[in-house]
Amino acid sequence: MKIDSAAIASMAFAAAASSSARAFTAQTSATFASTSRRFAARSLVAMASSTAGSNADAENQNPLLDTSGLPKFASIEPKHLTPAVQSVLSDFERDFESLESKLAAPAPGSYDDVLPEVERVQEKLGYVWGVAGHLNGVKNSDDLRAAYEENQPKVVELSSKVSQSKALFEALKSIERSWEASSPGTEDFKVAQMQRAVDLNIRSMTLGGVGLEGADKERFNEIKMRLAELSTKFSNNVLDATKAFGMTVDDPKDFEGVPSSAKGMWAAAYAAHAKAEDADSTVEPDAEKGPWRVTLDGPSYIAAMSHLPNRGLREKVYKGYLTRASELNDSAGSNVPLIYEILELKAEMAKVLGYDNYAELSLARKMAPSVDAVRELSDLIADKALPAAIKELEEITALAHKNGGEEYAEEAMEKLAPWDVTFWSERLKESKFELKEEELRPYFELNAVLDGMFSLFERIFNIEVRRADGEAEVWNDDVMFFNVHDKESGDHIASFFLDPYSRPADKRPGAWMDVCIGKSDACKRDVPVAYLTCNGSPPVGDKPSLMTFRESETLFHEAGHGLQHMLTRASVGDVAGINGVDWDAVELPSQFMENWLYDEPTLYGFAKHYETGEPLPKEMFEKLKLQKTYGAGMMACRQLYFGQMDLELHSNFDAAANKEGGESIFDVQRRVAEKYSPYNMPLPEDRFLCAFSHIFAGGYAAGYYSYKWAEVMSADAFGAFEEVGLDNEEEVKRVGKLFRDTVLSLGGGIAPGEVFRMFRGRDPSPEALLRHNGLA
């Protein structure tokens, strides 16, 4: 998902999209409670099902209850959700109570009597609720929202029952004690992943309130229920606010110099809007004459900030985006009161569990040892990035003064407005490198980019991706389906859906990977299936989808997440694929994959003009590589700013005190900006936090720093390929195999720090990150 900040709004949005909105948690309760499923499956999502015999008739009539294979998307309707949830909850309660009775028996059970049984009991619930959550993000409707919100409390309540089961917790502790006494070796990966699963479940249940009693337990569960409701409402408000905005432009002068792809996109949006308003509308898109409709979905917003020459129009779009879901444009759909309540409840939850603040609670399940450790890394990077960012903005401003005419003259405007920065940053980049993003689009046709990406997979990971449209039902005609085969054995080892295009009417913004089916021996599922969701540029008229370079990066990024899910060797559901991977390590494979777009063999595997077939000119590729570090200082500071603002809100900020005239959330935003983005302070009307879905609806609360934490590891991992020489094919294949056998294969079965050491032979170093960003 994309999020922007004040002066670098669209730049921020683009970077966030390539990182995008991914919700990942190791808590059993969050597995079912979180409404924003972004890229990651919750730790128990792959294990949620129950025996189905008692509901055979219901399954025959309700496609959502058919969990025998891939979801029946063509048949599933919102009306199916409530009866499906009622059915699986009924089976779940019965089967889990039976399991608890067995676990409470005097003789302690073995591992096989515990976690595999839990996986089987929960499998169907996870499947059904996972499909519902996915459709809520990609095919949103009033009916589906209502059904989802109606059933969410029931699912949250039951998830609490699992995470607070004394019988299950004691059974896990008994297994842990028996292993401590017998000291089983961890050299065997099967044993290692079992031990890790037990450890993670004990931790998850501890943080899920299993040790609470009486009033504390009751209040803790009330908080969990309310937070789930607030998360859903927050996300819905952002979606509604994004959909509500539309700016119609009918004067071609306002679009002078705007790329034809953007004009085509906006002309199509106007025609679609006219059709939605009047079913008899005969308006046809006219890219050159208009009218046009500029919206706030990702491709449209970024294009507007980058290319609209009319400052007044840019300001309107910028402020529309910046004030989404706030009291400034819709008091009924404002997320301001929700944010205060979320922060208060999370602080209270942390204290109930014995933590000083929510940030400490959040870090209890992450790699980072403390809030101070995160701040130390942030400040280390800021020392390099901040001077670079200040210099970058000075250059951008100087160009605007020089080439912008009277409107931008220094005496009339000492400092650029936030809606000017991205526009003039694009002009500076074009002048520096003599390369416009629009010139690259014809060489980045979606299907060609996919072919090139799949060739890279084959080259370094020894897998083959085959398109398999028609083998799976889809939720939209644009969705593609693929099978993944191991080249050595020929086995079908995984599959994935790809939903590539923006659909503002019913699809949430951003980009994410999520789990459709997880790998699990207990549930007899050995072919994992992923969802890869992007919001890229759709085809316009008779032209195919011509992607921006940033959209290509986003596709590679989400594919990296998908590979870690699909290539897992772990078969214990709790630690298979991305399950059990510490949150601040989960971005490693995704950010790692982005680097390959600057690799010549990879890029020239697909970068051919979609009409002529001519390869991307070499001089354009060289300029593209030079552009890689352009704006790196501002981008780094933006990430640090967001990450530290998130930590400050969840550690030192007192949300309750605001009622008595204390500091506001926007005061915190400005205070953190003064340290990490002093060159670009938020406007008084800045309501960026009201759409910061990562931390208020996406599972990244006190965890947004993870992007930078993992980027240190991803850059260092790619450094291993650089060290052997990217032109040394034999060595690249060898290192690629090692990366697959460690980072992509071990999942959460081994702690991510140890996995990194297995790949790199040492702990991660920030040197490669600083070098890649031109900040060394």
C-alpha positions in Angstrom: 0.0 0.0 0.0 1.2 3.5 -0.7 1.4 6.3 1.7 2.8 9.8 1.2 4.3 12.5 3.3 4.0 16.2 3.0 6.4 17.6 0.5 7.3 14.4 -1.2 3.8 13.0 -1.4 3.9 11.1 -4.7 7.5 10.1 -4.3 6.6 8.6 -0.9 3.5 6.9 -2.4 5.6 5.2 -5.1 8.2 3.9 -2.7 5.6 2.7 -0.3 3.8 0.9 -3.1 6.9 -1.1 -3.9 7.1 -1.9 -0.3 3.6 -2.1 0.3 1.1 -2.9 2.6 1.6 -6.2 4.1 0.1 -7.6 7.3 2.0 -10.3 9.0 1.7 -11.5 12.6 2.7 -14.5 14.7 -0.2 -14.1 17.0 -2.9 -16.7 16.7 -5.5 -14.1 17.5 -4.3 -11.7 14.9 -4.4 -14.5 12.4 -8.1 -14.3 12.4 -8.7 -10.8 13.7 -6.7 -8.7 11.4 -8.8 -7.4 8.5 -5.9 -6.2 6.4 -4.2 -9.4 5.2 -1.7 -7.6 2.9 1.2 -9.7 2.0 1.5 -12.2 4.8 -0.4 -15.0 6.2 -0.8 -15.0 9.9 1.1 -17.6 11.6 -1.8 -20.0 12.0 -3.6 -19.1 8.8 -2.5 -22.2 7.0 -3.8 -24.4 9.7 -7.3 -23.3 10.1 -9.8 -26.1 9.3 -12.0 -28.6 11.0 -13.6 -31.9 10.2 -16.3 -31.4 7.7 -18.4 -34.5 7.7 -21.2 -33.0 9.7 -21.7 -30.2 7.2 -21.5 -32.2 3.9 -24.9 -30.9 2.7 -24.0 -27.3 3.5 -20.7 -27.7 1.5 -22.5 -29.0 -1.5 -24.6 -25.8 -1.5 -22.1 -23.2 -0.4 -19.0 -22.8 -2.5 -17.1 -21.1 0.3 -17.2 -24.3 2.3 -15.5 -26.3 -0.5 -12.0 -26.4 0.8 -10.8 -29.4 -1.2 -8.7 -27.3 -3.5 -8.5 -23.7 -4.8 -11.3 -21.3 -3.9 -14.4 -21.3 -6.1 -14.1 -17.6 -6.8 -16.5 -17.6 -9.7 -19.3 -18.9 -7.5 -18.6 -17.2 -4.1 -21.0 -14.4 -3.3 -21.3 -12.2 -0.1 -24.4 -14.1 0.9 -22.3 -17.3 1.3 -20.0 -15.8 4.0 -22.3 -15.8 7.1 -23.6 -19.4 6.7 -20.1 -20.6 5.9 -18.6 -19.0 9.0 -21.4 -20.3 11.2 -20.7 -23.8 9.8 -17.0 -23.8 10.3 -17.2 -22.1 13.8 -19.6 -24.8 14.9 -17.3 -27.6 13.8 -14.3 -25.7 15.2 -15.8 -25.3 18.7 -16.8 -28.9 18.9 -13.4 -30.2 17.7 -11.3 -27.9 19.7 -13.2 -28.7 22.9 -12.6 -32.4 22.2 -8.9 -31.7 21.6 -8.7 -29.7 24.9 -10.2 -32.7 26.8 -7.5 -34.9 25.3 -4.7 -32.5 26.2 -5.9 -32.2 29.8 -5.5 -35.9 30.3 -2.9 -36.8 33.0 -0.4 -38.3 30.5 1.2 -35.5 28.6 0.9 -35.8 24.8 3.7 -35.8 22.3 4.3 -33.2 19.7 2.2 -35.2 17.2 -0.7 -35.1 19.6 -0.7 -31.3 19.8 0.3 -28.9 17.1 -0.6 -31.1 14.1 -4.0 -31.6 15.7 -4.4 -27.9 16.2 -3.6 -27.4 12.5 -6.2 -29.8 11.5 -8.9 -28.4 13.8 -8.3 -24.8 12.5 -7.7 -25.5 8.8 -11.2 -24.8 7.5 -11.8 -21.7 9.5 -8.5 -20.2 8.2 -9.4 -21.2 4.7 -12.9 -19.7 4.8 -11.9 -16.5 6.6 -8.8 -16.1 4.5 -10.9 -16.1 1.3 -13.3 -13.7 2.8 -10.5 -11.3 3.8 -8.9 -11.6 0.3 -12.2 -10.7 -1.4 -12.8 -7.9 1.0 -9.5 -6.3 -0.4 -9.9 -7.1 -4.1 -13.7 -7.2 -4.7 -15.0 -5.0 -2.0 -18.8 -4.2 -1.9 -21.3 -3.0 0.6 -22.8 -6.5 0.9 -19.4 -8.1 1.5 -18.4 -5.4 4.0 -21.6 -6.0 6.0 -21.1 -9.7 6.0 -17.5 -9.5 7.0 -18.1 -7.0 9.8 -21.0 -9.1 11.1 -18.8 -12.2 11.4 -15.5 -10.7 12.4 -16.4 -10.6 16.2 -17.2 -14.3 16.2 -13.9 -15.2 14.6 -12.0 -12.9 16.9 -13.7 -14.4 19.9 -12.9 -17.9 18.8 -9.3 -17.0 18.1 -9.0 -15.7 21.7 -10.2 -19.1 22.9 -7.4 -20.8 21.1 -4.7 -18.3 22.2 -5.9 -18.5 25.8 -6.4 -22.2 26.1 -4.7 -23.4 29.3 -4.8 -27.0 28.2 -3.0 -26.2 24.9 -0.5 -24.0 26.6 0.4 -26.5 29.2 0.7 -29.2 26.5 3.2 -27.0 24.6 5.1 -26.3 27.8 5.3 -30.0 28.5 6.7 -30.7 25.1 9.2 -27.9 25.6 10.3 -29.4 28.9 10.7 -32.9 27.5 12.9 -31.6 24.7 15.0 -29.6 27.2 15.5 -32.8 29.1 16.3 -35.0 26.1 18.2 -32.3 24.2 17.2 -33.4 20.7 19.5 -32.1 18.0 18.4 -29.3 15.7 20.6 -30.3 12.8 17.6 -32.2 11.4 15.4 -29.5 9.8 12.3 -31.4 10.6 13.1 -31.4 14.3 14.3 -27.7 14.1 11.0 -26.5 12.6 9.0 -28.5 15.2 10.9 -26.8 18.0 10.6 -23.4 16.5 6.8 -23.9 16.0 6.4 -24.8 19.7 8.6 -21.9 20.8 6.6 -19.4 18.6 3.3 -20.7 19.8 4.3 -20.5 23.4 5.4 -16.9 22.8 2.3 -16.1 20.8 -0.1 -17.5 23.5 1.8 -15.6 26.2 1.4 -12.4 24.3 -2.2 -13.4 23.5 -3.2 -13.4 27.2 -3.1 -17.0 28.1 -1.7 -16.1 31.6 -4.4 -13.6 32.3 -7.3 -14.2 34.7 -10.5 -12.5 35.8 -11.0 -8.9 34.9 -7.7 -8.6 33.1 -8.6 -11.4 30.8 -12.0 -10.1 30.1 -10.7 -6.6 29.4 -7.9 -7.9 27.2 -10.4 -9.8 25.1 -12.6 -6.7 24.8 -9.6 -4.8 23.6 -8.8 -7.3 20.9 -12.4 -7.3 19.7 -12.6 -3.6 19.5 -9.2 -3.2 17.8 -10.4 -5.6 15.1 -13.5 -3.5 14.5 -11.5 -0.3 14.5 -9.0 -1.7 12.0 -11.7 -2.7 9.6 -13.4 0.7 9.9 -10.1 2.5 9.4 -9.4 0.6 6.2 -12.9 1.1 4.9 -12.7 4.8 5.5 -9.5 5.1 3.6 -11.0 3.2 0.7 -14.2 5.2 0.7 -12.3 8.5 0.8 -10.0 7.4 -2.1 -13.0 6.4 -4.2 -15.0 9.6 -3.4 -12.4 12.0 -4.9 -12.6 12.9 -8.6 -11.4 16.0 -10.4 -12.7 16.5 -13.9 -10.5 18.5 -16.3 -11.8 19.6 -19.7 -9.2 22.2 -20.8 -6.4 20.6 -22.9 -4.1 23.5 -21.9 -4.0 22.1 -18.4 -2.6 18.9 -19.8 0.2 20.3 -22.0 3.2 18.1 -21.8 1.4 15.4 -19.9 2.3 11.9 -21.1 -0.2 10.3 -23.4 -0.5 7.2 -21.1 -1.6 9.4 -18.2 -4.1 11.3 -20.4 -5.4 8.0 -21.7 -5.8 6.7 -18.2 -7.7 9.8 -17.1 -9.9 9.8 -20.2 -10.9 6.2 -19.5 -11.6 7.1 -15.9 -13.9 9.9 -17.0 -15.8 7.6 -19.4 -16.2 5.0 -16.7 -17.4 7.6 -14.2 -19.9 8.9 -16.8 -21.2 5.4 -17.4 -21.5 4.8 -13.6 -23.5 8.0 -13.2 -25.7 7.3 -16.3 -26.0 3.8 -17.7 -27.0 5.3 -21.1 -23.9 7.4 -21.3 -22.3 7.3 -24.7 -19.0 9.0 -23.7 -16.0 7.4 -25.3 -12.5 8.0 -23.9 -10.5 10.7 -25.9 -7.0 11.0 -24.6 -6.2 14.1 -26.5 -9.4 16.1 -26.3 -10.8 14.9 -23.0 -12.6 15.3 -20.7 -10.4 13.7 -18.1 -11.0 12.5 -14.5 -8.1 12.5 -12.1 -8.5 10.2 -9.1 -6.5 9.2 -6.0 -5.7 5.6 -6.9 -2.0 4.9 -7.1 -1.2 5.2 -10.9 -3.4 8.3 -11.2 -2.1 10.1 -8.1 1.5 9.5 -9.0 1.0 10.7 -12.6 -0.8 13.8 -11.4 2.0 14.8 -9.0 4.7 14.0 -11.5 3.3 15.5 -14.6 0.4 18.0 -14.2 1.9 21.4 -15.1 -1.0 23.4 -13.5 0.0 24.1 -9.9 -3.6 24.7 -8.8 -4.7 21.2 -10.1 -1.7 19.6 -8.4 -2.5 21.3 -5.1 -6.1 20.1 -5.3 -5.1 16.5 -5.9 -2.3 16.6 -3.3 -4.6 18.0 -0.6 -7.3 15.6 -1.5 -4.9 12.7 -1.0 -3.3 14.2 2.1 -6.7 14.8 3.9 -8.3 11.4 3.1 -10.4 10.0 5.9 -9.9 13.0 8.1 -12.1 15.6 9.7 -11.1 18.1 7.0 -13.1 16.4 4.3 -15.6 14.0 5.9 -16.3 14.2 9.7 -18.4 11.0 9.4 -15.6 9.1 7.8 -12.8 10.6 9.8 -10.1 8.3 11.2 -8.9 10.8 13.8 -11.0 9.5 16.7 -10.2 6.0 15.6 -6.5 6.6 15.8 -6.7 8.0 19.3 -8.8 5.0 20.4 -6.5 2.5 18.7 -3.5 4.0 20.4 -5.2 4.1 23.8 -6.3 0.5 23.5 -2.9 -0.8 22.4 -1.2 1.0 25.3 -3.7 -0.5 27.7 -3.2 -4.0 26.2 0.6 -3.7 26.6 0.2 -2.7 30.3 -2.2 -5.6 30.9 0.6 -7.9 29.7 3.2 -6.3 31.8 4.9 -4.0 29.2 5.5 -0.3 29.6 4.1 0.5 26.1 2.9 -1.1 22.9 6.3 -0.7 21.2 7.9 -3.0 23.7 5.1 -5.5 23.2 5.5 -5.4 19.5 9.3 -5.9 19.6 8.8 -8.9 21.8 8.1 -10.8 18.6 10.6 -9.2 16.3 14.4 -9.4 15.6 15.2 -5.9 16.9 16.1 -6.2 20.6 14.8 -2.9 21.7 13.3 0.5 20.7 16.7 2.0 21.3 18.4 -0.4 18.9 15.9 0.6 16.2 16.6 4.3 16.9 20.4 3.7 16.7 20.1 2.1 13.3 17.8 4.9 12.1 20.1 7.6 13.3 23.1 5.8 11.7 21.4 6.0 8.4 20.0 9.5 9.0 23.5 10.8 9.6 24.3 9.9 5.9 20.9 10.5 4.4 19.8 13.8 5.8 22.7 15.9 4.3 22.0 14.2 1.0 18.3 14.9 1.2 18.8 18.6 2.0 21.1 18.9 -1.0 18.6 17.1 -3.2 15.8 19.5 -2.4 18.1 22.5 -2.9 18.8 21.2 -6.4 15.1 20.7 -7.2 14.2 24.1 -5.9 17.0 25.8 -7.9 15.7 24.2 -11.1 12.2 25.4 -10.4 13.5 28.9 -9.8 15.4 28.8 -13.0 12.9 27.2 -15.4 9.5 27.8 -13.8 9.0 31.4 -14.8 7.5 34.1 -12.7 5.3 31.8 -10.7 8.4 30.0 -9.3 10.8 33.0 -9.1 12.9 33.1 -6.0 11.4 36.5 -4.9 7.9 35.1 -5.2 8.6 31.6 -3.7 11.6 30.9 -1.5 10.5 27.4 -0.8 8.6 24.9 -3.0 5.1 23.9 -1.9 4.7 20.1 -1.2 2.7 19.6 -4.4 5.6 21.1 -6.4 8.4 18.9 -5.2 7.6 15.7 -7.1 6.8 17.6 -10.3 10.1 19.4 -10.3 12.0 16.4 -9.0 10.8 14.6 -12.2 12.0 17.6 -14.3 15.4 17.5 -12.6 15.8 13.8 -13.1 14.9 14.3 -16.8 17.4 17.0 -17.2 20.2 15.2 -15.3 19.8 11.9 -17.1 18.0 12.9 -20.3 15.5 10.1 -19.7 11.8 10.4 -19.1 9.9 7.7 -17.4 7.3 7.8 -20.2 10.1 6.8 -22.7 10.6 3.6 -20.7 7.0 2.4 -20.6 6.9 0.8 -24.1 9.8 -1.5 -23.0 7.9 -2.6 -19.8 4.8 -4.2 -21.1 3.4 -6.4 -18.4 3.5 -9.8 -20.0 7.1 -9.1 -21.2 8.1 -8.1 -17.7 6.6 -11.3 -16.3 8.4 -13.4 -18.9 11.7 -11.7 -17.9 11.0 -12.2 -14.2 10.2 -15.8 -14.7 13.4 -16.3 -16.7 15.3 -14.8 -13.8 13.6 -17.3 -11.4 14.7 -20.1 -13.7 18.2 -18.8 -14.0 19.0 -18.4 -10.3 16.5 -20.5 -8.5 16.1 -23.4 -11.0 12.3 -23.1 -11.2 9.9 -22.8 -14.1 6.7 -20.7 -14.0 4.0 -21.7 -16.4 0.8 -19.8 -17.1 -2.2 -21.8 -16.3 -5.3 -19.6 -16.9 -8.4 -21.6 -16.7 -7.1 -24.1 -14.1 -8.4 -21.9 -11.3 -11.5 -19.7 -10.9 -10.8 -16.0 -10.5 -12.5 -13.0 -8.9 -11.9 -10.7 -11.9 -11.2 -11.3 -15.6 -7.9 -9.5 -15.2 -6.5 -12.0 -12.8 -3.9 -14.5 -14.0 -3.0 -17.9 -12.6 0.4 -19.6 -12.7 2.0 -22.9 -11.7 5.6 -23.2 -10.5 7.6 -26.3 -11.3 11.0 -27.4 -10.0 13.3 -27.7 -13.0 15.4 -30.6 -11.6 12.5 -32.8 -10.7 9.8 -31.4 -12.9 7.4 -31.5 -9.9 4.6 -29.0 -9.6 5.6 -27.3 -6.3 3.5 -24.2 -6.0 1.0 -21.9 -7.7 -0.1 -18.2 -7.5 -2.7 -15.8 -8.6 -1.7 -12.4 -10.0 -4.1 -9.4 -9.8 -2.0 -6.7 -11.6 -4.2 -3.7 -12.2 -5.7 -0.8 -10.3 -9.5 -1.0 -9.9 -10.5 2.0 -7.7 -14.2 1.0 -7.6 -13.7 -2.2 -5.5 -10.0 -2.8 -4.8 -7.9 -1.5 -2.0 -4.9 0.6 -2.9 -1.3 -0.6 -2.6 0.4 -3.9 -3.3 0.7 -7.0 -1.2 1.2 -10.7 -1.1 -1.0 -13.0 0.8 -1.5 -16.7 1.4 -4.2 -18.7 -0.4 -3.1 -22.1 0.7 -0.2 -22.8 3.0 2.1 -25.8 3.1 1.3 -28.3 5.9 2.0 -32.0 6.5 -0.8 -32.1 9.1 -3.4 -30.9 6.6 -1.9 -32.9 3.7 -1.3 -29.7 1.7 2.1 -29.8 -0.1 1.5 -27.3 -2.9 1.4 -23.7 -1.5 -0.6 -21.1 -3.3 -0.1 -17.3 -3.1 -2.0 -14.2 -4.0 0.2 -11.4 -5.6 -1.8 -8.2 -5.7 -0.7 -5.0 -7.4 -2.4 -1.7 -8.4 -0.5 -1.1 -11.7 -1.4 0.7 -14.9 -4.2 -1.1 -16.7 -4.4 -1.4 -20.5 -5.8 1.7 -22.1 -7.7 1.4 -25.4 -5.8 -0.9 -27.8 -2.6 -0.6 -25.8 -1.5 -3.3 -23.4 -0.5 -2.5 -19.8 2.7 -0.4 -20.2 4.3 -0.3 -16.8 6.3 2.4 -15.2 9.7 1.3 -13.9 8.4 1.8 -10.3 5.5 -0.5 -11.0 7.9 -3.1 -12.3 9.9 -2.8 -9.0 6.6 -3.4 -7.1 5.9 -6.5 -9.1 9.4 -7.9 -8.4 9.0 -6.9 -4.8 5.7 -8.8 -4.3 7.1 -11.8 -6.2 9.9 -11.9 -3.7 7.4 -12.4 -0.9 5.6 -15.0 -3.0 8.8 -17.0 -3.6 9.4 -17.3 0.2 5.9 -18.7 0.6 6.1 -21.0 -2.5 9.6 -22.4 -2.3 9.4 -23.3 1.4 10.8 -26.7 2.5 9.1 -26.3 5.9 6.1 -28.4 6.3 5.0 -27.5 9.8 2.2 -25.0 9.2 3.2 -22.5 11.8 6.6 -22.0 10.2 6.1 -22.9 6.6 6.8 -20.1 4.1 6.4 -16.7 5.6 4.8 -18.0 8.7 7.0 -17.6 11.7 9.4 -15.2 10.0 10.1 -12.3 12.3 8.3 -9.2 11.0 11.4 -7.2 10.6 13.0 -9.9 8.5 10.1 -10.6 6.2 10.9 -7.8 3.7 14.3 -9.4 3.0 13.4 -11.5 -0.1 11.0 -8.8 -1.5 13.5 -5.9 -1.3 16.2 -8.3 -2.5 14.3 -9.0 -5.7 14.1 -5.3 -6.7 17.8 -5.2 -7.3 17.6 -7.5 -10.3 15.9 -4.9 -12.4 19.3 -3.2 -12.6 21.0 -6.4 -13.7 21.7 -6.3 -17.5 21.0 -9.9 -18.3 17.7 -9.8 -16.4 16.5 -6.5 -17.9 17.4 -7.4 -21.4 15.5 -10.7 -21.0 12.3 -8.7 -21.4 13.0 -5.0 -22.1 11.8 -4.9 -25.8 9.6 -2.3 -27.4 6.0 -3.8 -27.3 5.4 -2.8 -30.9 8.7 -3.1 -32.7 10.5 -5.7 -30.6 13.6 -3.5 -30.5 15.6 -3.9 -27.3 15.9 -1.0 -24.8 18.8 1.2 -26.1 22.0 0.7 -24.2 22.3 4.4 -23.4 18.8 4.3 -21.8 19.8 1.4 -19.6 23.0 3.2 -18.5 20.9 6.2 -17.6 18.5 4.0 -15.8 21.3 2.7 -13.6 22.5 6.2 -12.9 19.0 7.1 -11.8 19.0 4.4 -9.2 20.4 6.6 -6.4 18.5 9.7 -7.5 16.6 11.1 -4.6 18.0 8.4 -2.3 18.5 10.8 0.6 14.9 12.0 0.6 13.6 8.5 0.2 15.7 7.2 3.1 14.7 10.1 5.3 11.0 9.5 4.5 11.2 5.9 5.6 13.1 6.8 8.8 10.5 9.6 9.5 7.6 7.2 9.1 9.3 4.5 11.1 10.2 6.7 14.0 6.9 8.4 14.0 5.3 5.0 14.3 7.5 4.0 17.2 7.0 7.4 19.0 3.2 7.0 18.8 3.4 3.6 20.3 6.0 4.3 23.0 6.2 7.8 24.4 3.0 9.3 23.2 0.1 9.4 25.6 -3.1 9.4 23.6 -5.4 9.7 26.6 -3.6 12.9 27.7 -4.8 14.6 24.5 -8.3 14.9 26.0 -6.8 17.1 28.7 -5.0 19.4 26.2 -1.9 17.3 25.8 0.1 16.7 22.7 -1.8 15.6 19.6 -0.9 12.9 17.1 -0.1 15.7 14.6 2.2 17.3 17.2 4.1 14.0 17.3 4.2 13.9 13.5 5.7 17.4 13.4 8.1 16.7 16.2 9.5 13.6 14.5 9.6 15.4 11.2 11.8 18.1 12.7 14.5 15.5 13.3 14.2 13.2 10.2 12.7 15.6 7.6 13.4 19.2 8.7 13.8 20.3 5.1 10.2 19.3 4.4 7.9 19.9 7.4 4.2 18.8 7.3 1.6 21.4 6.4 -0.8 22.5 9.1 -3.6 20.6 7.3 -1.5 17.5 6.9 -3.6 14.4 7.8 -1.2 11.7 6.5 -1.8 9.7 9.6 -5.5 9.3 8.8 -4.5 7.0 5.9 -1.4 5.4 7.5 -3.0 2.0 7.1 0.2 0.2 7.6 0.2 0.9 11.3 -3.5 1.4 12.0 -5.0 -1.3 9.8 -2.2 -3.4 8.4 -0.4 -5.0 11.3 2.7 -2.7 11.2 2.0 -1.0 14.5 5.4 -0.3 16.1 6.9 -2.2 13.2 7.1 0.2 10.2 10.9 0.4 10.9 11.0 -3.2 9.6 11.4 -1.9 6.0 14.8 -0.3 6.8 15.8 -3.1 9.2 15.2 -5.7 6.5 16.6 -3.5 3.8 20.0 -3.8 5.5 19.7 -7.6 5.1 18.4 -7.5 1.6 21.1 -5.2 0.3 23.8 -7.3 2.0 22.2 -10.4 0.5 22.4 -9.0 -3.0 25.9 -8.0 -2.2 26.8 -11.7 -2.2 25.9 -11.8 -5.9 27.9 -8.7 -6.6 30.9 -10.1 -4.9 31.1 -13.1 -7.2 30.4 -10.9 -10.2 27.0 -10.5 -11.7 28.5 -11.5 -15.1 29.8 -14.8 -13.7 26.9 -17.0 -14.6 28.2 -20.1 -12.9 28.8 -18.3 -9.6 25.5 -16.4 -9.8 23.7 -19.8 -10.1 25.7 -21.2 -7.2 24.8 -18.2 -4.9 21.2 -18.3 -6.2 20.9 -21.9 -5.1 22.3 -21.1 -1.7 19.8 -18.2 -1.4 16.9 -20.5 -2.3 18.1 -23.3 0.0 18.3 -20.8 3.0 16.3 -17.6 2.8 13.6 -18.9 0.5 13.3 -22.5 1.7 13.6 -22.5 5.5 10.7 -20.2 6.1 10.2 -19.5 9.8 11.5 -22.9 10.7 14.8 -21.4 11.8 15.2 -17.9 13.3 15.9 -15.4 10.5 19.2 -14.2 12.0 20.5 -17.7 11.8 19.1 -18.1 8.3 21.0 -15.0 7.2 24.2 -16.3 8.7 23.7 -19.6 6.9 23.5 -17.7 3.6 26.1 -15.0 4.2 28.4 -16.6 6.8 28.1 -13.6 9.1 25.7 -11.1 10.5 24.3 -8.4 8.2 26.2 -5.1 7.7 24.6 -1.8 6.6 27.6 -1.1 4.3 25.9 -2.5 1.2 22.7 -0.5 1.8 24.6 2.7 2.1 26.6 1.9 -1.0 23.5 0.9 -3.0 21.9 4.2 -2.1 24.9 6.3 -2.9 25.3 7.3 0.7 28.5 5.5 1.7 
